[in-house]
Amino acid sequence: MRTTQTAELIDLCLRNYRNNPPVCSARCRHRSGEECRTLLLGAYQTRARMPTTSLNGQSLHYTESGHGEFLLLIHGLGSSGADWGLQIPALEGHCRVIVPDLPGSGRSAPPLSGYSIAGFAQSLWSLLDQFGATSVNIAGFSLGGAVALEMVLQRPACVRRLALINSLATYRLENWCKWLEAWIPLALVPLIGMRRMARLAARRLFPHPWQGPLRERAAAVMGAVPAATYLGMGRALLRWTASDRIQPLTADQRAYPGGPSNGRFARCRHRFASANPHRWWAEGSGPTRCPPAC
């Protein structure tokens, strides 16, 4: 397929996927949104540069595409930078998008000094230093959000904007509910293996029938992660906290709730909002919409 045709099809798939994720239009010749996502990911991987750099004797894989302000996208636990495949085509026209595989994930080598959130953050700053980036926008998902927040705390003057997706300021085990949620997956891995644990986690993440392709992909991606990597990163996350280092913010903060209310997230949001009473508001509808005093 010629480049222009590929670009047109990518744009069409992206619009269709946004408008109707479960079912793509007939014009696209793809039966499902997941097929669109696969096409987008494959096209991005073909276009983007996929180098590996050496940081203190450790290889780190990343992709780079687009032009403009630096934008760093950080994946979560049990995945890799490929998980941003759908977002990258929409962002690379506005930003210079850098998407790493965290140490031990994807094509990046395991860290030489053990897994830690602070170590991940230092590795990504070293990567950005190679680009000469003095100002960067960062978005992190789940564990990637913890790494993103740690990066801000390490170099606050270098971060223009920060987006945290499904992430917290601390993963310390403060109550029994958090303890169970954190340790059950880690305890299951040695007992039933990564593949079975991944299927259970994917079923919980994507419980609805129309989410079948997403559920299958999540189970496949997470199930392929080496157990030692998953356990090392998971335990690193549980040791990490930033709640005692966060100062009142000077920029407006906005929350976009995306699902039913969750007591754990509501409590963290309330603590964060209480520290920044004039700089925080939530946008959404239904049970998740709340003012700072929620």
Rosetta silent file (secondary structure, phi, psi, omega in degrees, C-alpha in Angstrom):
SEQUENCE: MRTTQTAELIDLCLRNYRNNPPVCSARCRHRSGEECRTLLLGAYQTRARMPTTSLNGQSLHYTESGHGEFLLLIHGLGSSGADWGLQIPALEGHCRVIVPDLPGSGRSAPPLSGYSIAGFAQSLWSLLDQFGATSVNIAGFSLGGAVALEMVLQRPACVRRLALINSLATYRLENWCKWLEAWIPLALVPLIGMRRMARLAARRLFPHPWQGPLRERAAAVMGAVPAATYLGMGRALLRWTASDRIQPLTADQRAYPGGPSNGRFARCRHRFASANPHRWWAEGSGPTRCPPAC
SCORE:     score description
SCORE:     0.000 S_00000001
   1 L     0.000  135.275 -178.395    0.000    0.000    0.000 S_00000001
   2 L   -68.959  158.234 -175.542    1.316    3.402   -0.922 S_00000001
   3 H   -60.455  -43.366 -178.527    2.230    5.855    1.852 S_00000001
   4 H   -63.846  -40.699  178.134   -0.564    8.318    1.005 S_00000001
   5 H   -64.807  -40.426  178.304   -3.156    5.549    1.014 S_00000001
   6 H   -61.960  -45.069 -179.791   -1.840    4.249    4.312 S_00000001
   7 H   -61.643  -42.178  179.507   -1.998    7.714    5.883 S_00000001
   8 H   -63.938  -41.016  179.977   -5.565    8.217    4.651 S_00000001
   9 H   -67.739  -37.607  176.857   -6.632    4.847    6.011 S_00000001
  10 H   -61.226  -47.384 -179.887   -4.966    5.564    9.358 S_00000001
  11 H   -61.381  -40.842  179.273   -6.819    8.875    9.636 S_00000001
  12 H   -65.621  -44.174  178.303  -10.103    7.212    8.735 S_00000001
  13 H   -60.892  -40.994 -178.561   -9.551    4.399   11.238 S_00000001
  14 H   -63.560  -43.552  179.294   -8.704    6.886   13.964 S_00000001
  15 H   -64.510  -43.690 -179.306  -11.907    8.872   13.359 S_00000001
  16 H   -64.425  -41.087 -178.732  -14.023    5.719   13.262 S_00000001
  17 H   -64.886  -38.924  178.683  -12.425    4.326   16.415 S_00000001
  18 H   -64.917  -43.125 -173.927  -13.063    7.582   18.282 S_00000001
  19 H   -76.825  -31.714 -176.615  -16.706    7.777   17.171 S_00000001
  20 L  -152.495   80.813 -174.426  -17.599    4.125   17.667 S_00000001
  21 L   -55.186  -43.563 -175.489  -14.921    2.018   19.370 S_00000001
  22 L   -68.354  -33.905 -173.880  -16.713   -1.375   19.269 S_00000001
  23 L  -132.079  123.596  179.392  -17.647   -1.290   15.562 S_00000001
  24 L   -88.768  161.002 -177.637  -15.717    0.368   12.750 S_00000001
  25 L   -74.204  156.805 -178.373  -17.401    1.617    9.555 S_00000001
  26 H   -65.579  -31.090 -178.240  -17.698   -0.583    6.466 S_00000001
  27 H   -60.076  -30.953 -178.255  -15.732    1.918    4.406 S_00000001
  28 H   -75.523  -19.036 -179.369  -12.647    1.162    6.456 S_00000001
  29 L    68.326   20.969  174.971  -12.953   -2.576    5.633 S_00000001
  30 L  -120.844  139.548 -171.859  -12.208   -3.493    9.242 S_00000001
  31 L   -83.543  -21.417 -174.565  -14.781   -5.260   11.372 S_00000001
  32 L  -143.555  160.058  176.225  -13.876   -3.980   14.793 S_00000001
  33 H   -62.003  -30.638  179.588  -12.245   -1.118   16.624 S_00000001
  34 H   -65.741  -36.683  176.972   -9.526   -3.509   17.774 S_00000001
  35 H   -65.367  -36.932  175.560   -8.553   -4.156   14.155 S_00000001
  36 H   -62.182  -42.881 -178.996   -8.324   -0.392   13.678 S_00000001
  37 H   -63.053  -40.690  178.878   -6.106   -0.192   16.724 S_00000001
  38 H   -62.517  -41.707  178.611   -3.878   -2.941   15.356 S_00000001
  39 H   -63.262  -44.259  179.985   -3.543   -1.102   12.057 S_00000001
  40 H   -61.008  -44.565 -179.082   -2.715    2.152   13.810 S_00000001
  41 H   -63.853  -45.005  179.947   -0.103    0.475   15.969 S_00000001
  42 H   -63.748  -41.052  179.351    1.488   -1.306   13.027 S_00000001
  43 H   -66.117  -39.462  178.948    1.549    1.848   10.929 S_00000001
  44 H   -64.455  -44.584 -178.020    3.075    3.833   13.764 S_00000001
  45 H   -64.737  -29.345  177.270    5.767    1.255   14.385 S_00000001
  46 H   -71.274  -39.934 -175.573    6.601    1.299   10.668 S_00000001
  47 H   -78.778  -43.144 -169.646    6.878    5.111   10.559 S_00000001
  48 L   -73.996  152.053  172.368    8.513    5.875   13.875 S_00000001
  49 E   -76.495  138.288 -173.403   12.177    5.552   14.588 S_00000001
  50 L  -126.636   61.676 -177.407   12.779    2.687   17.019 S_00000001
  51 L   -82.581  167.862  171.909   16.295    3.096   18.371 S_00000001
  52 E  -124.336  131.002  179.748   17.870    1.706   21.496 S_00000001
  53 E  -112.304  161.493  178.412   20.168    3.870   23.568 S_00000001
  54 E  -108.052  122.843  179.392   22.667    2.969   26.265 S_00000001
  55 E  -120.341  107.882 -179.857   22.252    4.638   29.647 S_00000001
  56 L    54.561   42.877  178.219   24.989    3.836   32.147 S_00000001
  57 L    81.212    6.573 -178.010   25.607    0.507   30.460 S_00000001
  58 E  -119.235  131.118 -178.815   21.911   -0.362   30.225 S_00000001
  59 E   -82.572  135.423  179.873   19.995   -0.506   26.943 S_00000001
  60 E  -129.375  121.811 -179.432   16.719    1.418   26.789 S_00000001
  61 E   -91.561  143.960  178.093   14.368    1.102   23.824 S_00000001
  62 E  -155.124  163.332  171.548   12.128    3.980   22.746 S_00000001
  63 E  -117.685  153.103 -179.210   10.210    5.332   19.778 S_00000001
  64 E  -139.692  133.517  177.425   10.299    8.893   18.520 S_00000001
  65 E  -157.953  159.492  175.397    7.974   10.659   16.090 S_00000001
  66 L    85.433  179.571 -179.292    6.523   14.077   15.330 S_00000001
  67 L  -141.362  152.199  178.428    7.721   17.637   15.812 S_00000001
  68 L   122.552 -150.960  178.335    7.082   20.358   18.370 S_00000001
  69 E   -62.448  147.347  176.888    7.101   20.359   22.153 S_00000001
  70 E   -69.529  135.297  174.061    8.493   17.263   23.819 S_00000001
  71 E  -132.838  118.551  179.773    5.835   14.831   25.044 S_00000001
  72 E  -103.538  124.933  178.293    6.890   11.767   27.044 S_00000001
  73 E  -110.990  124.769 -173.695    4.365    8.903   27.325 S_00000001
  74 E  -117.803  122.920 -176.787    5.024    6.326   30.073 S_00000001
  75 L   -77.820  174.643 -177.431    3.270    2.960   30.095 S_00000001
  76 L  -100.659 -170.041 -178.145    1.995    1.001   33.088 S_00000001
  77 L   -69.112  135.516  176.126    2.780   -2.269   34.843 S_00000001
  78 L    78.499   20.874 -179.065    2.763   -5.378   32.685 S_00000001
  79 L  -144.030 -159.348  179.821    2.929   -3.576   29.353 S_00000001
  80 L  -152.603 -179.371  179.893    5.244   -1.538   27.109 S_00000001
  81 H   -61.524  -19.506  179.122    5.348    1.643   25.079 S_00000001
  82 H   -61.706  -20.198  179.827    3.331   -0.124   22.360 S_00000001
  83 H   -65.632  -15.265  178.504    0.232    0.459   24.485 S_00000001
  84 H   -91.441   13.085 -174.448    0.260    4.101   23.329 S_00000001
  85 L   -58.220  -33.543 -179.652   -0.153    3.026   19.709 S_00000001
  86 L   -76.855  -34.061 -177.258   -3.619    4.509   19.337 S_00000001
  87 L   -78.020  -31.640 -172.144   -2.753    7.868   20.892 S_00000001
  88 H   -59.780  -45.839  179.905    0.513    8.490   19.052 S_00000001
  89 H   -59.684  -29.646  179.225   -0.938    9.187   15.587 S_00000001
  90 H   -79.354  -19.077 -174.474   -3.216   11.819   17.115 S_00000001
  91 H  -102.450  -29.032 -170.917   -0.372   13.480   19.031 S_00000001
  92 L   -69.858  -13.725  174.997    2.618   13.373   16.717 S_00000001
  93 L   -77.717  -11.385 -177.016    1.199   16.121   14.515 S_00000001
  94 L  -119.911  -21.670 -172.729    1.474   18.534   17.443 S_00000001
  95 E  -136.870  161.351  168.491    4.340   17.212   19.587 S_00000001
  96 E   -90.504  102.538 -168.138    7.648   15.433   19.438 S_00000001
  97 E   -92.916  122.557  177.141    6.458   12.211   21.033 S_00000001
  98 E  -112.535  122.822 -177.332    8.941   10.056   22.967 S_00000001
  99 E  -127.508  101.223 -179.284    7.643    6.654   24.075 S_00000001
 100 E   -89.330  158.095  160.558   10.090    4.471   26.039 S_00000001
 101 L   -91.466  119.667  178.870    9.890    0.896   27.210 S_00000001
 102 L   -57.688  152.113  178.529   10.666    1.162   30.916 S_00000001
 103 L   -50.424  126.530 -178.140   13.727   -0.823   32.055 S_00000001
 104 L    92.892  -10.474 -177.839   12.789   -4.497   32.083 S_00000001
 105 L  -111.312  155.403  176.628    9.740   -3.971   29.847 S_00000001
 106 L    54.545 -123.738 -178.454    9.276   -4.453   26.121 S_00000001
 107 L   -99.257    4.954 -179.957   12.657   -4.343   24.394 S_00000001
 108 L   -86.189  144.739  179.566   14.512   -2.587   27.223 S_00000001
 109 L   -71.875  152.923  175.630   17.001   -4.495   29.350 S_00000001
 110 L   -61.086  151.015  179.697   16.297   -5.059   33.061 S_00000001
 111 L   -66.240  144.048 -178.020   17.775   -2.437   35.386 S_00000001
 112 L   -73.913  -28.882 -174.429   21.242   -3.211   36.671 S_00000001
 113 L  -107.862   20.757  179.318   20.556   -1.939   40.191 S_00000001
 114 L    91.407  163.439 -176.499   17.087   -3.410   40.765 S_00000001
 115 L   -83.504  131.355  173.819   13.600   -2.050   40.154 S_00000001
 116 L  -157.922  149.131  179.088   12.591    1.281   41.674 S_00000001
 117 H   -66.110  -40.340  178.359   10.331    4.156   40.669 S_00000001
 118 H   -63.428  -38.433  178.146   13.110    6.659   41.329 S_00000001
 119 H   -65.787  -39.972  175.878   15.450    4.613   39.128 S_00000001
 120 H   -59.641  -45.552 -178.403   12.901    4.585   36.303 S_00000001
 121 H   -61.859  -42.865  179.417   12.551    8.359   36.579 S_00000001
 122 H   -63.783  -38.421  178.661   16.310    8.885   36.479 S_00000001
 123 H   -63.728  -41.447 -178.881   16.613    6.663   33.388 S_00000001
 124 H   -71.479  -33.965  173.789   13.956    8.644   31.545 S_00000001
 125 H   -64.919  -38.478  177.405   15.577   11.968   32.459 S_00000001
 126 H   -63.182  -38.454  176.494   18.852   10.587   31.096 S_00000001
 127 H   -62.813  -46.851 -179.780   17.035    9.684   27.882 S_00000001
 128 H   -65.028  -32.897  177.318   15.552   13.182   27.590 S_00000001
 129 H   -61.081  -33.797  179.139   18.965   14.699   28.286 S_00000001
 130 H   -66.570  -25.657  176.091   20.232   12.983   25.142 S_00000001
 131 H   -86.317   -7.145 -175.112   17.592   14.919   23.184 S_00000001
 132 L    71.727   26.541 -177.586   18.594   18.171   24.875 S_00000001
 133 L   -79.209  116.157  176.742   15.074   18.530   26.281 S_00000001
 134 L  -102.176  -10.873  178.170   14.947   21.295   28.895 S_00000001
 135 L  -144.766  129.473 -173.147   11.134   21.467   28.969 S_00000001
 136 E  -144.498  148.604  169.767    8.834   18.480   28.569 S_00000001
 137 E  -100.433  138.898 -175.228    5.200   17.435   28.897 S_00000001
 138 E  -129.739  135.121  171.723    4.681   14.062   30.581 S_00000001
 139 E  -128.003  131.965 -179.137    1.738   11.658   30.645 S_00000001
 140 E  -132.949  140.043  179.197    1.840    8.453   32.655 S_00000001
 141 E  -109.028  128.434  175.902   -0.601    5.580   33.032 S_00000001
 142 L    55.697 -119.125  177.380   -0.845    3.576   36.278 S_00000001
 143 H   -57.154  -34.949  176.839    2.749    2.743   37.297 S_00000001
 144 H   -61.583  -29.553  174.847    3.801    5.155   34.555 S_00000001
 145 H   -67.664  -37.457  175.704    1.952    7.877   36.439 S_00000001
 146 H   -64.054  -42.346  177.507    4.064    7.172   39.507 S_00000001
 147 H   -63.003  -41.406  179.718    7.200    7.432   37.366 S_00000001
 148 H   -62.331  -44.221  179.647    5.903   10.684   35.848 S_00000001
 149 H   -66.253  -37.990  176.739    5.222   12.202   39.257 S_00000001
 150 H   -63.990  -36.519  177.440    8.652   11.123   40.481 S_00000001
 151 H   -63.527  -40.562  177.883   10.184   12.825   37.441 S_00000001
 152 H   -62.634  -42.711 -178.820    8.416   16.070   38.360 S_00000001
 153 H   -68.169  -29.656  178.026    9.695   15.847   41.920 S_00000001
 154 H   -75.450  -38.774 -178.966   13.245   15.244   40.674 S_00000001
 155 L  -139.511   72.029 -174.376   13.228   18.173   38.211 S_00000001
 156 H   -60.768  -32.071 -176.767   10.137   20.334   38.800 S_00000001
 157 H   -73.898  -12.358 -175.216   11.363   23.233   36.650 S_00000001
 158 H   -95.997   -4.763 -175.904   11.670   21.011   33.578 S_00000001
 159 E  -108.717  118.837  179.585    8.052   19.823   33.385 S_00000001
 160 E   -80.933  -47.799 -178.157    5.501   22.070   31.688 S_00000001
 161 E  -138.163  147.401 -179.348    2.446   19.833   31.984 S_00000001
 162 E  -131.982  128.951  175.610    1.736   16.586   33.813 S_00000001
 163 E  -121.670  121.186  178.396   -1.098   14.125   33.104 S_00000001
 164 E  -110.350  124.186 -175.664   -1.683   11.232   35.494 S_00000001
 165 E  -116.862  118.033  178.987   -4.036    8.498   34.274 S_00000001
 166 L    52.972   49.426 -174.105   -5.384    5.933   36.742 S_00000001
 167 L  -138.167  159.065 -177.561   -2.527    6.719   39.095 S_00000001
 168 L  -125.934  165.181  177.217   -1.988    7.668   42.741 S_00000001
 169 L   -86.569  -10.485  175.916    0.497    9.704   44.742 S_00000001
 170 E  -153.450  143.831  175.333    1.213    6.762   47.032 S_00000001
 171 L  -120.948   17.425  174.254    0.922    3.001   46.834 S_00000001
 172 L   -64.987  146.414 -173.890    1.866    2.357   50.447 S_00000001
 173 L   -83.808   92.365 -174.206   -0.514   -0.124   52.066 S_00000001
 174 L   -90.774  -17.747  179.228   -2.571    2.133   54.322 S_00000001
 175 L  -150.746  169.560 -173.140   -5.600   -0.141   54.791 S_00000001
 176 H   -66.857  -31.856  179.754   -6.637   -3.754   54.309 S_00000001
 177 H   -64.752  -44.746  177.405   -8.521   -3.054   51.079 S_00000001
 178 H   -65.573  -38.187 -179.641   -5.429   -1.583   49.471 S_00000001
 179 H   -60.138  -47.265 -179.813   -3.330   -4.410   50.878 S_00000001
 180 H   -64.170  -45.264 -176.992   -5.534   -7.057   49.252 S_00000001
 181 H   -64.058  -33.173 -178.129   -5.734   -5.271   45.930 S_00000001
 182 H   -79.916  -42.533 -169.528   -1.979   -4.820   45.793 S_00000001
 183 H   -91.568  -24.048 -179.202   -0.749   -8.165   46.998 S_00000001
 184 H   -59.146  -48.496  178.281   -3.261  -10.643   45.564 S_00000001
 185 H   -60.534  -40.094 -179.345   -1.969  -10.282   41.958 S_00000001
 186 H   -67.793  -33.294  178.922    1.646  -10.527   43.143 S_00000001
 187 H   -74.868  -28.696 -177.919    0.820  -13.591   45.232 S_00000001
 188 H   -73.474  -29.979 -174.746   -1.006  -15.285   42.359 S_00000001
 189 H   -57.597  -50.333  179.583    1.907  -15.101   39.928 S_00000001
 190 H   -66.407  -23.865 -175.556    4.092  -17.763   41.650 S_00000001
 191 H   -84.872  -44.890 -173.665    1.020  -19.968   42.193 S_00000001
 192 H  -118.270   -5.782  178.416   -0.754  -19.933   38.831 S_00000001
 193 H    89.562  164.394 -175.912    1.729  -18.246   36.493 S_00000001
 194 H   -67.101  -39.508 -174.630    1.628  -15.026   34.519 S_00000001
 195 H   -64.652  -46.253  179.322   -0.778  -16.199   31.817 S_00000001
 196 H   -67.901  -41.430  177.475   -3.577  -17.230   34.163 S_00000001
 197 H   -61.909  -38.925  179.690   -3.074  -14.195   36.367 S_00000001
 198 H   -63.953  -38.968  178.460   -3.159  -11.989   33.262 S_00000001
 199 H   -64.761  -40.171  177.853   -6.480  -13.483   32.176 S_00000001
 200 H   -64.814  -43.895 -179.986   -7.981  -12.774   35.602 S_00000001
 201 H   -65.138  -41.024 -179.666   -6.686   -9.201   35.594 S_00000001
 202 H   -65.327  -36.754  178.696   -7.915   -8.589   32.038 S_00000001
 203 H   -64.947  -34.068  178.497  -11.376   -9.889   32.935 S_00000001
 204 H   -75.354  -38.042 -179.452  -11.528   -7.395   35.780 S_00000001
 205 H   -69.403  -38.437 -175.123  -10.248   -4.492   33.668 S_00000001
 206 L  -128.307   77.954 -172.714  -12.613   -5.156   30.745 S_00000001
 207 L   -82.101  -16.197 -172.613  -15.723   -6.919   32.112 S_00000001
 208 L   -84.401  149.949 -178.077  -18.249   -5.954   29.409 S_00000001
 209 H   -57.743  -40.064 -176.883  -19.031   -8.180   26.406 S_00000001
 210 H   -70.650  -11.084  178.917  -18.180   -5.488   23.835 S_00000001
 211 H   -89.818   12.161 -176.998  -14.722   -5.158   25.427 S_00000001
 212 H   -51.215  -49.926  179.302  -13.773   -8.683   24.341 S_00000001
 213 H   -60.654  -38.447  178.099  -10.966   -7.644   21.927 S_00000001
 214 H   -66.601  -39.917 -179.943   -9.488   -5.319   24.558 S_00000001
 215 H   -64.177  -42.359 -179.687   -9.716   -8.054   27.188 S_00000001
 216 H   -66.069  -40.927 -179.541   -7.967  -10.564   24.919 S_00000001
 217 H   -67.064  -42.718  179.375   -5.207   -8.142   24.037 S_00000001
 218 H   -60.938  -41.982  179.695   -4.609   -7.167   27.688 S_00000001
 219 H   -64.784  -39.582 -178.999   -4.385  -10.836   28.685 S_00000001
 220 H   -68.591  -43.693 -177.828   -1.950  -11.580   25.856 S_00000001
 221 H   -67.105  -48.666 -178.507    0.307   -8.595   26.546 S_00000001
 222 H   -67.999  -35.762 -178.965    0.422   -9.042   30.310 S_00000001
 223 H   -67.211  -20.986 -179.767    0.753  -12.820   30.040 S_00000001
 224 L   -86.132   -7.800 -179.684    3.910  -12.439   27.955 S_00000001
 225 L   -73.840  132.506  175.931    5.709  -10.404   30.645 S_00000001
 226 L   -59.150  139.697 -177.322    8.375  -12.390   32.543 S_00000001
 227 H   -57.997  -40.030 -178.379    7.249  -13.123   36.085 S_00000001
 228 H   -63.036  -37.619  178.317   10.435  -11.676   37.576 S_00000001
 229 H   -66.296  -47.653 -178.828    9.849   -8.378   35.760 S_00000001
 230 H   -61.115  -45.511 -179.532    6.221   -8.119   36.836 S_00000001
 231 H   -66.100  -41.938 -179.865    7.013   -8.950   40.455 S_00000001
 232 H   -63.225  -43.662 -179.834    9.999   -6.597   40.569 S_00000001
 233 H   -70.724  -38.809  178.828    8.055   -3.656   39.154 S_00000001
 234 H   -63.341  -43.357  178.902    5.013   -4.369   41.294 S_00000001
 235 H   -68.171  -34.099  176.004    7.031   -4.471   44.503 S_00000001
 236 H   -62.452  -39.445  179.471    8.856   -1.287   43.489 S_00000001
 237 H   -65.483  -39.534 -179.214    5.494    0.444   43.127 S_00000001
 238 H   -69.601  -24.239  177.735    4.365   -0.688   46.571 S_00000001
 239 H   -81.281  -15.678 -169.437    7.539    0.727   48.150 S_00000001
 240 L   -91.309  145.906  171.198    7.073    4.126   46.493 S_00000001
 241 E  -153.632  147.993  175.775    5.251    7.199   47.763 S_00000001
 242 L  -126.836   -1.404 -173.509    5.190   10.874   46.856 S_00000001
 243 L   -63.145  -26.989 -179.518    2.414   12.079   49.158 S_00000001
 244 L   -87.646   -0.771 -178.460    4.909   13.398   51.714 S_00000001
 245 L  -116.462   -3.061 -177.819    6.820   15.375   49.048 S_00000001
 246 L   -83.736  126.308  177.086    3.994   17.109   47.197 S_00000001
 247 L   -99.995  161.529  175.671    3.726   20.830   47.849 S_00000001
 248 L   -53.147  135.895 -173.689    0.702   23.051   47.073 S_00000001
 249 L   -85.567  153.666 -179.919    0.532   23.484   43.317 S_00000001
 250 L  -104.641   -3.525  179.586    0.730   26.766   41.447 S_00000001
 251 L  -114.497  152.635  176.831   -1.124   25.592   38.326 S_00000001
 252 L   -64.217  140.899  179.306   -4.774   24.751   37.839 S_00000001
 253 E  -118.197  142.942 -178.669   -5.540   21.048   38.088 S_00000001
 254 E  -135.630  133.817  178.135   -8.419   19.300   36.382 S_00000001
 255 E  -110.195  136.856  176.644   -9.745   15.770   36.884 S_00000001
 256 L  -116.870   89.636  179.890  -11.710   13.899   34.242 S_00000001
 257 L   -61.544  139.665 -176.854  -13.433   10.964   35.971 S_00000001
 258 L  -121.179    7.351 -177.840  -13.919    8.097   33.601 S_00000001
 259 L  -163.656 -173.335 -179.460  -15.877    5.497   35.524 S_00000001
 260 L   -60.442  155.130 -179.543  -17.928    4.669   38.610 S_00000001
 261 L   -60.767  142.488  177.995  -16.858    6.118   41.940 S_00000001
 262 L  -129.934  125.309 -173.208  -14.168    4.207   43.752 S_00000001
 263 H   -58.396  -39.100 -178.250  -13.648    4.815   47.454 S_00000001
 264 H   -64.781  -45.923 -178.541   -9.868    4.535   47.300 S_00000001
 265 H   -70.430  -34.458  178.784   -9.542    7.050   44.463 S_00000001
 266 H   -63.644  -39.868 -179.861  -12.112    9.361   46.040 S_00000001
 267 H   -67.024  -42.897  178.649  -10.110    9.509   49.279 S_00000001
 268 H   -64.172  -40.380  179.417   -6.839   10.231   47.440 S_00000001
 269 H   -63.978  -39.565  179.876   -8.561   12.876   45.332 S_00000001
 270 H   -64.699  -42.214  179.079   -9.998   14.479   48.464 S_00000001
 271 H   -63.835  -43.124 -179.359   -6.574   14.634   50.147 S_00000001
 272 H   -65.528  -42.236 -179.248   -4.992   16.117   47.039 S_00000001
 273 H   -67.164  -35.485 -179.501   -7.811   18.639   46.620 S_00000001
 274 H   -64.476  -31.683  178.747   -7.642   19.667   50.284 S_00000001
 275 H   -77.389  -15.954 -177.793   -3.989   20.635   49.850 S_00000001
 276 L  -136.153   62.471 -169.080   -4.879   22.745   46.804 S_00000001
 277 L   -63.818  -25.052 -177.203   -8.393   24.087   47.527 S_00000001
 278 L  -103.281    4.484 -173.966   -8.330   26.884   44.954 S_00000001
 279 L  -124.010   17.207 -171.060   -6.574   24.987   42.175 S_00000001
 280 E  -137.322  133.800  169.203   -8.620   21.835   41.746 S_00000001
 281 E  -152.175  157.155 -178.444  -11.866   20.906   40.127 S_00000001
 282 E  -111.149  143.605  175.741  -13.412   17.786   38.653 S_00000001
 283 L  -122.083  134.405 -178.902  -15.193   17.476   35.352 S_00000001
 284 L   163.077 -162.844  179.453  -17.556   14.649   34.567 S_00000001
 285 L  -146.434  166.530  177.483  -21.050   13.476   35.238 S_00000001
 286 H    74.540 -153.498 -172.603  -22.890   11.070   37.464 S_00000001
 287 H   -67.159  -15.678 -176.682  -21.494    9.759   40.768 S_00000001
 288 H   -87.977  -10.323 -177.658  -17.896   10.753   39.972 S_00000001
 289 L   -77.292  128.305 -177.634  -18.589   14.494   39.699 S_00000001
 290 L  -158.171  151.037  173.161  -17.530   16.231   42.909 S_00000001
 291 L   -83.364  177.603 -179.796  -16.130   19.499   44.276 S_00000001
 292 L   -56.193  -24.751 -176.679  -12.927   19.644   46.344 S_00000001
 293 L   -91.258   22.774 -176.587  -14.883   18.810   49.495 S_00000001
 294 L   -62.832    0.000    0.000  -16.094   15.441   48.193 S_00000001
